[in-house]
Amino acid sequence: MVMKLSPLHREFLDDYDRDRASFKASVTRTDQPALIHLREVSQLAKDAFVSLLCQKETFHTISAFAIYDVESIHLLQRASTEALCFYYGVGTAILRSALEALVRGAFWEGMAHKAFRDRAEGVRRVGGVRIDGELRRLHRWLADVFARAPEAEAGFEVMSAAIFDRTSALFSEPELTRVLPPFRAIVEQVAEWGLFAPIPEPASAIYGGVYRDLSSAAHLIPDKTLLGRRFVVGKPAFPTIEFSADDFESFMRLLEIVADVGMVLSLNLTSKILPEKEFVKRRFDTLGVKMRQILPRGYCGDWKFR
């Protein structure tokens, strides 16, 4: 039995049909090498996740970062779809979320392991929030967790994602959110841990560079709105959205950077946390070749085991 569609159902399907037509036009008008490259970059990010983080050696040990890495992979896919539907600004804004997911995941992975946590000087420098007259920062919060539940510290080393069970109140209670360091401090801390190597001057390159570029779309500065993009290049207001090879090329460059950052973080975290050092070296022998071929402008292919 075929369900009769209501006018409301048809409105939603009409919206879908418009995006479908835009997507088809993008796929038809975009150079085939660019489309192939888009698929290659997305697949490389997935391959790196499977090879490095979805193994018995890492599945639990580096699970805090893996949770965010999975999120970023899906966000990269969603961003690509939006860009192929002519929503280049929306796709770019989603890329910002993907980059944040990767950096935050690396930060929490570090905080779950004592070797990193003991060197989290950046966390100690940021402001906190006064609770019962006492200034509280994240490192103090975790120290209290370990005082109340000593077994938690060793538990984090085995399954790093367990840190989220002990910090959930920091995300859900408005008065406690200031215990968490701001994103800029998180980027700087991850850089101080050496997790962005071999990216040069990583804190500046990530926060002051690509994150700032991605934020221009997320914050909707005038030139990055749908109409602003048209006015900047001297086009009329309508049609509001249409295919743009230049905008797609700009989107692809940013996608490459975000994917590259994710794989650099994966390599560094795995090599620094796992006691079995040959694990990363064996996998990089294969991954490194693909990285250098698909992302020749990136840094993941230049990664060196330290």
Secondary structure as GFF3:
##gff-version 3
##sequence-region A 1 306
A	DSSP	alpha_helix	7	29	.	.	.	ID=ss1
A	DSSP	alpha_helix	32	53	.	.	.	ID=ss2
A	DSSP	alpha_helix	63	84	.	.	.	ID=ss3
A	DSSP	alpha_helix	88	112	.	.	.	ID=ss4
A	DSSP	alpha_helix	114	117	.	.	.	ID=ss5
A	DSSP	alpha_helix	121	125	.	.	.	ID=ss6
A	DSSP	beta_strand	129	131	.	.	.	ID=ss7
A	DSSP	beta_strand	134	136	.	.	.	ID=ss8
A	DSSP	alpha_helix	138	148	.	.	.	ID=ss9
A	DSSP	alpha_helix	151	158	.	.	.	ID=ss10
A	DSSP	three_ten_helix	160	162	.	.	.	ID=ss11
A	DSSP	alpha_helix	163	172	.	.	.	ID=ss12
A	DSSP	three_ten_helix	174	179	.	.	.	ID=ss13
A	DSSP	alpha_helix	183	192	.	.	.	ID=ss14
A	DSSP	alpha_helix	202	203	.	.	.	ID=ss15
A	DSSP	pi_helix	204	210	.	.	.	ID=ss16
A	DSSP	alpha_helix	211	218	.	.	.	ID=ss17
A	DSSP	three_ten_helix	222	224	.	.	.	ID=ss18
A	DSSP	alpha_helix	226	232	.	.	.	ID=ss19
A	DSSP	alpha_helix	245	273	.	.	.	ID=ss20
A	DSSP	alpha_helix	278	294	.	.	.	ID=ss21
A	DSSP	three_ten_helix	300	302	.	.	.	ID=ss22
###
